[in-house]
């Protein structure tokens, strides 16, 4: 069990309004549908991120666990997986010390693996996890996930999947149930290769 909360949202979308309008074959000069297009962009991005376990544009997350062995580290105690890929950086690690104080854990005690998906926080050589008080959410890890500060580094395959979903949402407007992405949609076949598990499911190459 873990807690995961986004504390800083992305400041832009991975697909621009003009990119979406070109895909939808809408005139760039006509702006009467822009609000709808932008809502579809945001909805598509949110659905894609939740479905795949990714973060597209840089965003900050707070990950909380009760102890150092609360997730995948129960089998591999040298590291902790951080949900949402790709991991960009770890901002801070706080833990509740045995005296009840919230203590910043010095970054010299750990290394950050941004190559793996999802990324990992790993013990530095010869270091050990600090002792924590047995309380709920004793460890809080704040980190940044995403391909970059804007859409520049978002893979083309991701953008293609988003545009397909945006088109489906835009041209099939109706009830909330009708607008929800369907399992049978071709978009699912495009999204599947981008899916990342979390510490209670399978990661790439880890079971």
N, C-alpha and C positions, 0 to 999 in steps of 0.2 A: 504494500500500500504506500502511495506517495501523494503529495499535493503538488499541483502544477498550476501556476497562475501567470498570465502575461501582465507585466507591470508597465511596459512601454510598447505601444502599438507601432507598426510600421508607418512611416511618414509619407509613403507613396504606394502606388499599386504597380504590380509587375507588367501590366498592360495599360497603355494610355487610351484615352477616349478616342483619339483619332485612329489608333491601331484597331480598336474594336469596331469602329464605324466602317473602316475599310473592309474588314472581314464580313461585316453585316451588309455590305453593299449599300451603305447610307451615304448621302452627300455630306462631305465635310463642312459645307457651308450651312447646312440646315442644322439648327441647334435645338429644335423643339423636342427631340427625343434624347437629348444628352443626359438628362437626369435619370431616365430609365436605363440608359446604357451604363452609366456610372454605378447604379445600384447592382446591375448584373455583373459588372466587373468585380465589385466588392464581394458579392455573394459567391461568385465562382472561385475567387481566391480563398475565401474562408472555407468553402467546401473542400477545395483541393488540399489545403493545409491540414484540415482535420482528417480527411480521408487518408492522406499519405503519411502524416506525422512529420511534415516538413514545415519550415518557415522560409518564405520566399524573399521578402525584403527584411533587412535587419530589424529585430525586435527583441525586447528584453523579457526574460522569463525568470520566475522564482520557483525553485524546486525544493520541496521540503520532505524530509524523512525523519523517522523517529530515532534511528541509529544508523551507523555506518554499514550495517549488514541488512538493511531493509529492502533492498532491491536485488539486482543481478549480482551484486557483490557478495551475496550469501554463498555463491559458488566460486566466485573469483574475488577474494577480499582485497586484492590490490587496486581495484578501480571501481568507479561508479558510472553507469551510463547516464547521460543527460538527454531526456526526451526532446524532440524537435531537431531535425537536421536541415542544413549542416550547422555544426557548432562553430561559432566565430571566435568567441573568447569567454573566459570566466571572469566576472567582475569581482566577486567576493565569495568567501565561504565563512559563515558564522555558525557557531555551535553553542549550545547551552552547557556551560561547564558545571562540574559537580557542585559548585557553590551557588549555582543558579544564575550566574552572570552570562550575558550574551557576549561571546568572545570571538574576535576576528582571528581566523586561522591564517597564519602567514603563508603567502604564495610560494615560499621556498620549500614548503612541505609537500607540495604536489606539482604535477605536471598536467598539461592540458592536451589531449589528443583531438585535434581538429580534422584528422584524416579519416578516422573511422566514422561510420554512420550507423547509429547516432554517435556523437562524440562522447568522450570519456574524460573524467577527472581521475587521475591515477596518482598513487603515492609516489613521491620522489624516492630515489634510492636510499635505503637504510632508514626511511621514516616510518612512523606508525600512526594510526588514527588516534586522535586525542580522546581521552575518556569523557563521556558526556553524562549529564544527569538523565535519569530515566523518565523523560517527559515527552509528551506529544510534540512532534515537529521540532525535535532538538537540533536538527541540522537544517540550515537554509543556504542554498547555493543559488547565487544570482549570476546569470550568464546571458550572452547575446547569441542569437541564432539567426541565420539568414545568409543569402548569397552575397549581399552587399547593401549599401545605403540606398541604391536605386535599382532599376531594372536591368542595368547594363550587364550584369553577370548571371542573370537568371537564364537557365538553359533554354534553347529554342524549343526543345521538346515539351517543356513545361508550358511555355507560352502557347504552343499549338494546342495543347490539351485545354488550357484556359479559354482560348478563343472558341473551341468547339462547345464548351459548356456555356459560355456567354451567349452564343448563337441559340442554343437550346432554350435557355432561360428567356431570351428576348422574344423569340418567335413562338413560344408556347406559353404566353402569359395567361393566367387564369387563377384558379384557387391555389392556396398554398400547397395542397396535395399534388395538384397538377404540375406545379412549378418545381417540385422536389426532384433532384436527380434520380433517375431510375437505374436499377441494377442492369437492365438490358441495354442501356445506352451504349453506343460505340465508344463514348468517352471513357468508360470503365476499362476498356482494353488499352487505352492510351495512358491512363493513370496508374494502372497496376505496376509497371516497371519502376515507378517512383516511390512506391510505398516502403516505409520504414517502420519496424516494430517498436515496441517499447520494452522495458525490462521484464515484463510479464509474458511477453510473446517471443517471437523469433526475430533476431537481428540477421543481417546478411552474414551467412556463414556461421551463425551461432544458434544452437538449438538446445 
